[in-house]
């Protein structure tokens, strides 16, 4: 028999399977399925970070219209606890029983005919809680306090320490003794959201007649879902099946059970109907399991020859409220210390700390990125101390092929050195470090990851089946799921390779219950290794059967399978025709199933503290070039090169896609992403508040595939999925240090941290705000100082009971006036004016507005025009879209166009209107995200920004009880242009200066029944030069700081000067003293800086975390002034 020698399909960049269905929207996700009788579910969640449940009354909810089922913990077996990390680590129930331990924990769930009915019924459930007087531990430091509330009784015996692991590998003492130097520091890696495009969703259908539970669920690992659901519901695992459905990204979050599956299943059993439970975007951010935050205190030792000798580490891991896979993730973090390089020894002291926050969970990289951030940063520090190039230092210490790491990994192929040399060349490392450019730097970092992991019993095994049909088509049946990694395509390529068919003739059925054989799913980068081996084995064995059948039919033993045919010499037969020749064929299908058990993987236990948990290990080196803006502190990534030792790529295009995606996620964590909490509640549970990098923020990512043999892998392949997220953060941190000489050890590297670090480096004294001689600020300062002394606790715990809340109701009518008069009349009659509806729709969702009637202004012709009036002023209709405004002002009022083009996205600008932008509500993330704050709930409520995260979107000048700012960028630039706002109401028209239009942060002087009809830019202002600049965390974000300058410039002399700062005060703030100092005089940059600096100090009253905004505003204004010269 003849087997294929040179791969034909494997190694080719074939298009993804189901590409047309996925890109056309035809591929169904769980949320798209709607079998007859499907109910909608809603979950009631805990509002407290820790409380005792005294009682749950569901009677009213059960009687409400449309409700078919209500479940609580009482509807599950009393001992129902998820398996998760198994044994004593299993600690979470499907629904809270007796105690809630984080805001958002599931307490009850409802299934009803509509989403509105389900939500209303959930809100009707009465839960009586007892909240302890002592505050629950919301940080790791608070959790370790002597009097801290204990969330669980743990076997460690330490307060709120779930697992305490202390140990060493090798001989760290010998390494310390041989070292000639060491570096030490503490590194912080924050909680980060997965931000999957598809929300977690399950459709459950219980068939009482057969006792079968069907699940269509967004998962990477159907086996874990069916096993866990069967376990907590007391069902036979064989009767719980998952069905094949599209999955819109997982990144680890969906690699195990995700809690919603069991709730949907229990509701379906209770109601006897199919039930769909889909998380909202807010639930995705606030209630799912993020990456664990790590604090790594590391000391690294090296000798004079540039050899890494020892590592001493203290790891504190924020477990959140429950274990889930925290013990395993901490273990992988520890293993990272003994994996990438080969020191003499490693010692660690690791604690998994319980906090009253959402529990952490699986995330791409699984503990590796957090520890690698510290390690790779200190590798650079050691290299600098030794005077060795960072790449050369890593080359000296890289693990070589055939070696065994301190953590027990038996390495086959290892091409880390080749990866380092590849990025050295690709990014121009040597030249860039030699020919320095100010404020630019290059950095490098490495990583190592396994191909699969023997972390659970049976995870070294994968089964697959291959079917050949009489028409010659092939079907692979595989029990794992493709969450966007391309595994479906990879398995099709392997089957096509072995059977000699076109890959287009291969279908792949995945995760379809009894039809697909055993596999534990896609996690730990096991998909290609385990699934690839299994499918290859099944296809190879089926191919041998086909050759035997063909040999008998064709009378020749030398049979080749190619182009869908079996060939022997000049004779051939279609493969489909061989099906009928086999006695094993059934119903026109010849099937073969095989099981692959990896012989190299080892598991923990059985006296093996250093198991070789993976069959092969992939290595990578990433290099990045950055530019740091010393004025704003913003870091811009200019170039990125990622070299990966992946063995051989089964599908190079997909490998490159995995690498690019991982790099982007890693850059997000490095430069912006961070889940924020206040009182245990998520502050930024939405894309609009979460610094996820947008496409426009990203650099080109160039991928170098370093290929070669790997005996352990199918077709020499090694893993690619998780490795790319490990190096980006330390590579960026190293590049930032290279650029400005400042090392940031606390991710993400945001502008505030960079400016503070630069100020410390340069010994810049802090501003003095002279509050003692500013009586107008005394009571605000007194109130702020009183917040931590009990005022906040009283306002939050007692005052919010009286908070006003907008009623939830649907819009009853949308009215479309044809002229301004009718629009005013409809507004005066109780209608709510709306332009592009980009903010009002969001306010409705956020519970800030509940209009019954909308008055659509976009159909009123006068409001959609831009007119040059007889007096030379420019009148801009309130319903003019932002993109139309940008087009009209580009070339004559460029500052306006620049401001517009910095707003949101092109899609938003195409519908958002000028009036809507000016009148939008404040964007404070506490106000927007449901906190009963002073402006949302009333005077008895606190301002959560005072003690919460206020670094970016809150006032540093003039803050009052509320610390929010006006979010409109147009407001800032129009203030610099002395614009007037034209209003119309029941009493006629009036015109107000834009400075008078705002009465507070995002608050206007509009009277009942009034609406904005136009904005006028005076003729004189149009003659001024005007520039606009904006600091934002991502492309399209709201301003953190903005600057608009305007003046008549003639021969260097400035007249009619306007200096306006946005997002630093409740309303756009004019630096009037600075304006007067510049008026009628030649511009002098030094004098301008001095006067504005002094004015900011005289008026500033920042919160502890946002004083840096005044420094950024000063620098931005000085830079903007430089653009005002005669040549601009």
N, C-alpha and C positions, 0 to 999 in steps of 0.2 A: 504494500500500500504506500501511497505517496502523500505526505502531509505538506502543507505550504511551508516554504523555506523563507522567502523574503516577504515581509508584510506588505499587503496591498492597500488595505483599508486602515488598519491600525497605523497611527503616525500621520494620518491625513486630517486636515481641518475640514471635516465634513460638517454641513450645517446642522444645527440642533434639531432633534426630533420634535415634532409638533410645533415647529417654528411658525408656520402659517396660522395654526389655530391660536397660538399664544399671542402673536402680534395683531391678529384681527379681532381678538376678544372672544373668539368662539370656544376656547378651551375653558371648560367650566371649573370654577372654584367652589368651595363648599358653600359660600354665600350666594352663589348663583342657582343652586339647586332648590327646587320648590315642589316637592311631591304633594299630591292632594292632601289637604287637611293639616298642612304644616303650621305649627304654632311658633310664636316668637318668644324668646326667653329674655328675662332681665334679672340681674343679680343685685341684691341688696348688700351693700358693703359697710364695713365698720367706719364710723366717722372718728374713731378714737385710736391713738397709737397703742394704748393698753387699757383694758377695762374688763371687769367681770360682767358676764351676761346674767342678769337676774331673771329675766323672763322674755319670751318671744310670743306675741299675740298675733296670730295670722288670720283670725276669724273674719275680720272686715275685708281683708284682701281676698279671701276665698269666695266671698259673696259678691265681689265686684263683677261688672259685665265683662264677658269674654274670657274670664279666668278659668283655666282647666286644671291647673296644678300649682301647689305651693309646697316647697320643700324646705326643711331645716335639718340640722344635724340629727334630729330625732328620726328622720326618715332613712338614715344609714345605720348599718350595724354599729353597736356601741364601740366595738374595737376597730372600726374602719379607719385605718391610717395608711397613707400612701407608703409604698415600699421605699422609694427614692434610694437613699444610700444604705438601706437595709439595716437590720438588727437594731441596736440601741440608738442609731442615728435617725430612725424613722420617727417623725414627730408631728406631721401635719395631717389634719383631717380634711375631708372634702369641703365641709362647712364647719365654721367655728362652733365648738361646744364648750360652754362655760366661760371661756376667755377669748378675747380678741387681742392680737399682739401687733397689729400694724394697721394704719389707715388704709382701707381698701380691702381688708380681709373679707372673704365671702361669709355672710351670715345666713342668708336665705336666698331662694331663687323662685321665680314665678314664670309660668308659661301661659300665654294668653293668645287670643286671636290676632291682635295687632301689637306693634311695638309700644304704642301709646298706652294701651290697656295694661300691658305687662309692666311698664314703668310706673303707671299710676298705682297698680296693685302693690308693687314693691314698696312704694313710698307710703302705702297705707299700713304696712306691717309695723307694729309697735314693739320696739325693743327697749327694755329697761336695762341700763348699764349702771355699774358702780365704778366710778373713776377714782383711782387712788389719789391721795393727797400728794404723795411723792411723784415727781415727774418720771415717766419711763425713760430708760436710757436710749437716747437718739444718736449718740456717737459712741465710738469705741472707748474713748476716755471716760465718758459718763458711765458706761456699762461696767467698768472695772472699779468704780467707786465703792467705798466700804458700805454705804447705805443705799446703793443702787437697787432698784426694783429688779428682782430676779425673774426673767421671762420664763425660764424652765429650771427644773432641777436636773443638773447635768452630772454625769459620772466623773467629770474632771475634778469636782469638788471646789472649783474656783468660781467666783461670782460671774455669771454670764459668759463663761468660757465653755463652748461646746466640745472642742477638741484642743488638747495641748500636746503638741508633738515636739520633742527635743531629741536631737541626735547628731550624728556625724558620719561622714564617709571618708575613707582614706585616713591620712594622718595630718589633720590641720595644725597640730602643734609643731610638727616638723616643718611644715610650710611657713608658719609664722617665724620660726627660728631662722630659717634660711632667707627670709625676706630682708630687704634693706630699706623698704619704705612701705607705707600704707596710706590709703585714703579712706575717709568714712563720711557718711552722710545719711540723711533720711529722705526717702522718696515717697511721694503720694500719687497713687493712681485712682481716679474717682470712679464712682458708679456711672455707667454708660448704658444707654438704651440701645436695643437691637435695631429699632426703627425699621421693622419689616414693612414692605409695601402693603402686603395683605394682612389685615388684622387677624388675630386668633379667632377661628370660627369652627364650630362643630354642628353638623346636622346628625341627630340621632334618631333611629327608628327602631322601636322595640316591637317585635312580632310575638305576641303572647301565645299564638297558636303553635309556634315552633320553638319558642324559647330562644330565638336568635336576636341579638342586638347588632344592628348595622350602624356603622359610623362613617360618615364622610367628614374628614377632619383635616385641618391644616397642620400637617406634621411631617417631620423628617424621619420618624421612627415608629411606624405603626405597631410593631411588636410591643414596645413599651406602653403604648396607649392601650392596646387591648388587654395586656397583662395587668396594668394598674387599674383600669376600669373594672375588669372582672374581680379583682381583689377587693376593692372598696365596696362593690355592690353585692359581693357574695355569689357571683355567677361562675359558671364553667368557662374558663378561658377559651375553650374551643368553640363556644357559642357566641363569642364577641368577635366581630369581624370588621376590618376597615376596608373601604372601597377606594379604588383609584380615583384621585381627583387632583387637579392642579394645585400647586402650593406656591405662594408668592413670596418666597424668601424665608429663611429660618435663622441662619447665622448662629446656630446652637440653641436658640430659644425654643425651638420646636423639636429638639432632639430627644426629649423625654416627654412624659405626660405634662400637660399644661393646665390642669385643674378644670378648665371649662368642659372638657370631654365628659367627665363623670357627672357634672351637673346637668348637661344636656341629656345624658343617658337616663339619669334618675327622673328627670321631668318627663321624658318620653314614657318610661315605665309607669309613672304615676298617672299620666293623662291618657295613655293608650294611643297617642298620636305622634307623628314625627315632630321633633322640636329642633329649632335652630337657635343656637346661642352664638352671637357674634359680638366681639368686643368693640367698643367705640375707640376712636383714636386716643381719647383721654385715658381710657382703661389700659390701652396698650402701653402707654408711658408710665402710668401710676400704679397699676396692679399686677403687671407681669414681672418676671424675675430679671433684673438687669445684671450687668457684669459686677462681680464683687469688687468693692474698693479694697485696695491693699495699702498698707503703710509698711515700707521696707526700710529697716535700719541696717545698713550694710557697711562692712569694713573689708576692704580688699587689699591683699598683700602681694608684692612683687619683688623680685630680686634685681640686681644691677644688670643682668643679662636680658632683661625684658621678659622674664618668665613669670606668669601668674602662679603664685605659690599657695594661697589659701583664701577662703571666703568665710567670714563670720556674719551670719544674718539673723535678725529678729524680724519675724513676719507677723503682723497683726492684720487679720482678714475680717472685714465687716460681713458677718454671716447674714445679717438681717434677722427676721423673726423666727425662721425655721431653717433646718439644715439643707433640705433638698440635696444638692450634690456639693455643698460647701466643703465637707471633709475631703472629698476627692479632688476638688479644685485646689484646695490648699496643698494637698500632697503633690499635685503636678507643679505648683509653684515652687515647692521645695526641690523637686526633681530637676527643675530648670537650673538650679544652682550647680548641679553636678553633671550637666549635659553638654553645653556648648563647647567648653574648653576643658583642659586637663590639668587643674592644679593638684598639689599634693593632697589637699584635703578640704572638706567643706564641713562647717558646723552650723547648726540652725536651732532656733528656738521659735516655734510657730504656734500662734493661738488663733482659733476660730471664735470670734467674739459675737455673741448675740446682741442685737440692737432692735429696737422697736420700729424698724423700717421694713419695707417690702423685702422679702427674702431674695438673696442673690441666686443666680442660676447659671446654667451653662451658656457660655458665649465663646464664639470663635477664638481659638487660642487657649482657652480653658486654664487660666492661671499663669500661662507662660508670659503674656505681654507685660503683666504687672511686675514680675520679677526681672524680666529682661530689661525693662526700663532702667531699673537701678543698676543691674550688672553692666550693661553696655555703656551707661553714662560713666561708671567708675573705670571701665577699661580705658576710656578716653582720658580720664584724669590721671591714671597711672602712666599712660603713654606720654602725656605732657610732662609729668614730673621726671620721667626718665629721658626726655628728649628724643623719643622714638616716634616715628610717624604712626598714627592710629591704625592704618591698614597693616603696616609692617608688624606692629605689636600683635594684632589678631592673627596674622599668618604664623607667627612664632608659636602661638598657643592653640592653634586649631587642632581639633581631633582629626586623626588620620584614619584611612581605611583599615579595617581589621582590628581596630582598638576597642576596648571596653571602657565606657565612661564610669565615673565615680558612682553614678546612680544606677549602674547596671546595664545600660543599653549596649548591646553587642552590635557594633557598627559594621555594616557590609561596605557599601560604597560611600565615600564621603568626598565631596568636591567643594568644601568651603573655601579652600585656598583659591581654587579656580574662580569661584564666585567673587571673591575679594579682588582678584586681579581684573576680572571683567568689569566691575563697577569702577575700579581705578581708571581704567582706560575710557570707559563710556562717558563718564562725567567730566573727564579732564582733571582728575584729582591733583596730580602733581603740579600742573601749570597753575591751577586756581589757588593752590596753597603757596605757590612761589610768587605769582603776580597778583598780589592782594588788591581787591577793590574794597573801598570803605563800605562797611555795614553789610558786606556779603560774606557768607561763610559756607563751608561744605562740612557735611557730617556723614558718618558711616555707622552702621550697626548690623549685627548678625543675629541669626536665630537657628533653632533646630527643632524639628517636630517629627513625631512618629507617623507611621502609616497604619492607622488602626491602633487599638489598645485592648489588651485582655483584661478589661476592667470589671467585667461581669461574667458569671458563668455562662458559657456558650458563645461569648463574643469573639472567640477564635474560630468560629464556624460560620459558613454561609452556604446556603443551598440555592440552586437555580434549576430551571427546567427550560428546555427548548423544544418547540413543536415545529414540525414540517408538514405543511398542508399539500394536498394533491395539486393545487395550482402553482406550487413552487414557492409560495410565501412562507416566511419563517416568523415565528413568534417566540420571544423570550418572556418567560414568566419569572418574576423576581419579587421577593417580599419587602424590599426596601422602598423608599420614596425618593423622588427627585424634587428637592426644594429650590431648584434653580442652579444646581451645581453642574448639570449636564450629564448626570449619571445614566439617564435613559439612553442618551446618544452613545456614550462610551460602551455600554453593554451591547447595543446594536452593532457597533463597529467590531467588537470582539466576536460576536456570533457570525457576522458577515465574513470576517477574516477566516474563521475556522471552517465554515461551510462553503466558502467560495461563491457567495451570492452578493448581489448589489445591496449596499446598506439601505437603500430605499425600499427594498423588499423585506426588510426586517421590522416588525412591530415589537414593541416592548410593553407588556402589561406589568404594572408595578402595584404593590400594596393592595391586592384585591382579594382579601380574605382567604377562603378555602381554595381559590384558584392559584394562589402564589405560594411557593414553599418558604421555609423558614429563613429569615434574615433579621438582624437586629436594627437595621436602618443606617442612616447616614449621620455619623457622629465620629469624632476623633479622627477625621480624615481617612475613614476606612472604606469609603465607597468604591473607589477604583481597585484598591488592593483586594478586599474581601470579595466584593461583587464581581470584579474582573476575573479573579481566579475561579470563582464558582461557575460563571457563565462559560469561561474558556474550557473548564473541565467538562461541563455538560455538552457544549458544542463539539469539542474534540471527540468525545465518546460517541456522539451521534454521527459525526463525520466518519468515524471508523465503521460504524454500522452501515452507513450509506455506501462506503467503498466496498464493503463485503457484498452488499446487495448488487452493486453495479458490476463487480468482478464476476459474479455468477451470471449476471444477465449478458455482459459483453464478452465473457470468455477470456478475460485478461486480468492478471493480478496487479498491473501497474495502472492504477486509477487515480486520476486527478479530479478535484472538485474546483470548478472555475466557471464563472459567468452563469451560475445557476444550473450547471450541468455536470454530470459525471462523465469523464472522458478517458478513453483508453485507446491510444493510438489515434486512428481516424474515426473510431466509433464513439458515440456519445448518447446519453439519455438524459432528459430533463430530470432534475432532482425530484420534482413532484411525482413523476411516474414511478419512482422507486417506492413510494409510500404503499402502493397496492401490492408490492412484492414482499412486504414485511408481514410476518404473522403477528407482530406486536402492534400493528396499526389498528386504530379504532376510529370508526366513523370518518374515515378519510384523513386521519391525522396520525403521524408517527411522532411520539413524544419520548423524551429522555430527561430524567432528572438526576442531578448529581449533587453531592455534598463535598464541600472543601473544608478541611480542618487545617489551619496553619500549624506547621511543625516547629516554628521558631518562637512563637509567642509564649510568654510565661506570665502567670498571675501572681498577685501578692498572696502571702500566706505560706503555709507548709514550710516554715522556716526559711523562706527566701525573702529577705528584706530588700534585695536589689534585683528584682526580676527584669528580664528583657521583655517589656510589655508589648513591644511592637516588632514587626518582622523586618522593617527597614526604616531608615531615618533620612529625612530630607533636610538640606541645609540651604541657607540663603544669606546673601549680603545685599544691603540696600545703601545707596548713597544719595544724598539730597543736597541741593544748593538752595539757600534761603537768602532773603534780604530783609533786614530789620529796619523799620522806620523809627528813628529815635524820638521823633516828635509825638507819634501816637502810640508807640509800642507794638504796632501791628507787625506780624511776621508773615511774609509772603514767600510761598514756595515757588521757586523759579524752574527747577528741573528735578526729576526724580528717576533714578535707575534702580531696577530690582533684578538681581541675578539669582536664579533659583536652580539648585541641583535637584532635578526631578526624575533622575534616571532617564527614561525616555518617555516623551509625551505621546499618549494614545491619541489625543486630539490637541495639537499645539494651540489653535485659536482658543479653545476652551480653557486651557491652562493659562494662557495670557489673560483671559477674562477674569479667571479666579484671582490671579496675582493683582491685577489692577483694582478689582473690587476690594481685596484685602488691604491694599495700600490706602485706598480712599477711606476705608473705615479706620485704619490706623492713624491717618492724618486727622480725621475728625476728633479722635480721642486726644491727639497731641495738641491740637490748636483751638478746640472750642467745645467739644461735647462734654456735658456733665449734667447729671440729674441733680436737681437742687431740692432741698426739703426745708420746710418750716413747720415746726411742731409735729414732725412726722409725716406731713402731707406734701405731696409733690407740687413744687412751685411751677415747673415748666412742662406740663404734660401735653404738649402739642408741637407740631413742626414749626409753628410760627414763633415759638419761644425757645426752640432747641437748636443749638448751633451746629446742626448737621451741615457738612460742606455741600454747597450747591455746585452744579456743573461749572458755573462761571468762576468758582473759587479754585478750581483744581488745576494743577500743572499738567504738562504732558508726563505720562508715566511710561517709561520705556522698559520693556521686559527683555531680559536676556535669559534664555533657557540653556543651562549648562547640562548637556546630556551625556549619557554613558551607560555602561552595563550596571545592572542590579539584579543579582541572582534571585533575590527573594520576591521580586515583583512580577506581576503578569506583564509580559513583553518588556521587562526591565523597568516598569513604571513604579514611581514612588508618589507619595501624596503631594497635593498642591493646595488644598482648600484652606487650611488654617495657618500655615507658615507665613503667608504675606502680611498678616496683621501684627506680627511680633516685632519686626525691626523699626517701623516708621516712627514711633514716639521717641525712642532714644536717638535715632538718626537725626531727627529734627532738633532735639535738645542739644545734641552735639554740634550741629550746624549753627544754632543760635549762639552757643558759646564761642564758636570759631569766629562768628561775625562781630560780636560786641564784648566778648570777654566776661559774660555773665552766665552763670549756670542756673537754670531753672530746674528745680527738683520736684515741683508740684504741678501736676497736669490738671487741666490743660494750660498751655502757654498762651494766656490771654494778654491783651494790651496792658491791663492794670498791673499784672505781675512783672511784665518787662519794664514798665516805667518805674515801678517801685525799686526793682533791682538796679536799674541804671542810677537812680537817685542815691541808693545806698553805696554803690560803687564810687560815685563822684562826690559823696559826702555832702549832698545838697540838703540844706536845712529845711525842715518842714515850714509850710506857710504859717504865719501868725494872723489869725482872723480878728483879733482885738475885740472879742465878744464883750469884754468887760465894759467897753465904752459904747456899746451898741444896744441901748435899752430895748429897741424893737425886737431884738432876738432873744431876750432873756427868758421869757416864759417858754419859748420853743426849746431852748437849750435845757431849761429846767425839766421840761416834760420828757425830753429824750433821756436825760440822766435818770429820771424816775422809772423809765420803762423796765430796766432789769431789776429794779428794787421792788417790783410788785405791781406797778401800774399796768404793764402789759398782761400779766396773769389775770388781773381783775377784769380788764376790758375784754380779754379773750374768753375767759371762763364765765363771766357774768354778763357783761355788756352785750355780747353777741346774741344773747337770748332775745333781745329786743330788736334785732336787725330786721330792716325792711327787705322784702324780697319781691321781685317781679313775678307776677302769676304766670304760670305756664299756659299758653293758649296758642291756638293756630291762627294764622292770618285768614281773615274771612273774605277779604276783597282786595283786589289790586285795581286802582283807578288810574286812568290815563288821560289827564287833562290835555287840551290842545293849545292853551295859551296860559300866560302867567296869571291872569286874573282868575281863571278857573282853578289853577294850581293853588293859589292863595286861599280861595274859597274852600276848597276841599281840605286843605291843611287846617284852616281855622275851624272846620267842622269836626276836627278830631283825627284827621288823617296824618300819617307819618310820611314826610317827604323822603324819597329815596332816589339815588342816582344809579350807580352801577351795582348797588347792593352788595359790595364787597366787604363792608363792615357791619351793616345792620343784620345781615343773615348770621354773621358770627356772634353778634351781641345777643340775638335770639337764642342761639345754641348755648351761650354762656350764661343765660339767665339774667341778662342786663336789660333787655327790652322785650316787650310783649305787645307789639302793635296789632290792632285788629284790622286796620285798613292802611294799605300802602298807597301813596300818591306818587306815581312814576313820573319823574321830571324829564326823562330822556326823550320824550316825544314832544316837548314844548320847543318849537323852533328858535325863539329868541334866546333860550337858555343854552343852545348848542352852538352859538356863533361867537366868533372873535372879531371885534370891530374896532377900527381906528376912528375915534370920535373927532369932531371938528376942532376941539381944543388940543388935539395931538395925543390925548391919553388913549390907552389901549384898554378896551373893555372885553373881559373874558367871561363868557356865560358860565353859570354854575354847573351846567350839565355837559360842558365840553369835556371830552375824555382826556386823560393824561397824555396818551400818545399823540392826540391831535394838538394838545398844547405844546408838547415838545417839538413837533414838526413846525408849528407856527412861530416859535420863538428861537429856533436854532438859527444863528447868524445875526440876530439883532438883540435878543435878550438871552445870551448863552447861559447865564447863571440859572435862569428858570429852566431851560432845557436840561442843564446838568442835574439840577435838583430832581426833576421829573424822572430822568433816566436812572437815578439811584433808587427809585422807589419800587419795591416789590419785584415783579417779573413782567415780561412783555405781555403775558396773557392778562394779568391784573390791570396793567396800564391801558389795555385796549378797552376796558369797560369802566374802570374807576373814573370818577369825575372830580373836577376841581372843587366844587362845593363839598362833596363828600370827603375829600382829603382834608380840607380845612376844618370841617365840623366833626371829624371822627373822634370817638371817645378815647380817653387815655389808654395807653397800652401797658400800664403797670401789670406785671404778671400775677400779682396777688389779686388785684381788682378784676382782672380778666378771667382768672381761673378758680373762681368760686369762694375765695376767702371773704368772710364777712368783715370787710375792712371799713374804715371810716367813711370813705366815699361810696362804698357799695351798700353798707348796712346802716350807716347813720352815726350820729355823734357819740353813741355809747360804745362804739366799736374801735379797735386799735388800728393803727397803721402798721401793717406787718413788715413794711420795708425798714422800719427803724431798727429792728433786730435781725431782720432777714437779709437775704442777698440783694443788695442795692447797688452793686458795683456799676451797673451799666445803664439802667433805664430810670434812674431817679435823680432828684434835684440835688445839686451841690451849692446852689444859690437860692435863697428865698423859700426853702421848703417850709411848710406849715404843719398842721395836723396831718395833711397828706403830703407825701414826698414825690408824687408822680410829676411827669412833665408832659407838655403838649407834643404829640408825636408827629405833627404835620411838618414835612420838609418844606412844603410850599409856604407855610406860615413864616418860616425863617427867612427865606429869600424875599418874599413879598414885604416883610417888615423892613428889609434893607432898601426896598424900592418905594417906601411910603405908600403902599397900596391901600386902597379903600375898599370896603366890603359893602355891596349894595344889598339891602334887605327889603323884603316886601311882606306886608302883613295886612290884617283887617283895617288898620288905621292908615294905610298908605305905605309909601316908600320912605326909607331913610338910609343915609350913608354914614358909616362909621369908619374911622381909621382902623387899620388892622390891629394896631396895638390895643385899641379899646374893644375890639371884637372878642378878645379872650379875657375871661374873668377868672380863670383858674386853669389847671392842667386839663386840656381837652374839654374845657367848658367855655361856653360862649354867651354873649349877651342877647341871644335870640329870645324874643318874647313868645308867649303862647300864640300859635297860629302863624308865626313868621317863618320865612325861609330865605335862604341866600339865593339871590338871582344872578349876581355878577361880582367880579373883582375888577377894579380899575387901577391901572398903573399910570400915574400922572406923566404928562409929557416931559416935565423936567427930570423925573427919575429915569426915563428912558434914555436920556442923554448921558447918564452916569455910566462909568465902568462898574461892573458888578461881577464878583466871583463867588463861587459856592464850593464848599468842601465838606466832606462828611466822613466820619469814622463809623464803621458798622462792623458787626462780628461776622457777617457773611453777606454775599451779594444779594441785595434786595431787602436787607434787614432794616428795621427802624434805626434811626440815628442814635448812637451812643453820645456823640458830640457832633454838632454841625456848626459851620461858620459861613456867614454871608457878609461880604464887605462891598460897599458901594461908595463912589465918590466921583466928582468931576475932576479929571486929571488933566492938567495943562502945564507942560514944561516941568513936571515933577511936583507941581503945587496941587494940593488936595483941597477941594471945596465940597460942601454938602456931604460931609462924611457920615457914613453909617457903618457901625461895627455891631453885628448882631450874632449872638450865640444861641444855638438851638440845643434842646435836650439837656441843658445844665440848670434850668430854672423852670418853675411851673409854666411859664409862658416864654416865648422868644424874648431874649434879654438883650437890651441895648447897652453897650458900654459907653455911656454918655460922656463921662469924663475923658475917656480916650478919644472920642469923637471931637470934643472941644479942643483937645491938645493938638490934634492933627489939622484942625480947620484953618484954611487959608495959609498954610505953610508948606514948604517943600517936605516931602516925606522923608523921614529918618527912621530906619528900621530899629536902631537901638533905642531911640526915644519912644517909638511905638510899643516896643516890648516892655520897656520900663513902666510906662503909664498903664498899659493893660494889666501887667503883672500886679501893680499896686492896686488897681481897681478891683481885680479879682480877689485879692486878699481883703480889701475893705468890705466887699459885699458877700464874699463866700461864707457859707455855713454848711459845709459838707457833712455827710454821715461818715462814720469811721472807714467805710470801704470805698468811697467814691471821690475822695479829695483829688485823686489822680486825674479826674476828668478836667479839673481846672488847669492842670499842667498841660494836658493834651490840647485843651481849647486855646491856651496861650500860644503854644507852638504852631497849631493849625492856623490861627489868625495871623501870626507873623509870616508864615509861609504864604498864606493867601494874599497878604499885603504885597509880597514880592511879585505876585502875578498881576498887580494893578498898574505896573509901570507903563511908560509910553509905548513900549514895544509889545505889550500883551494885546 
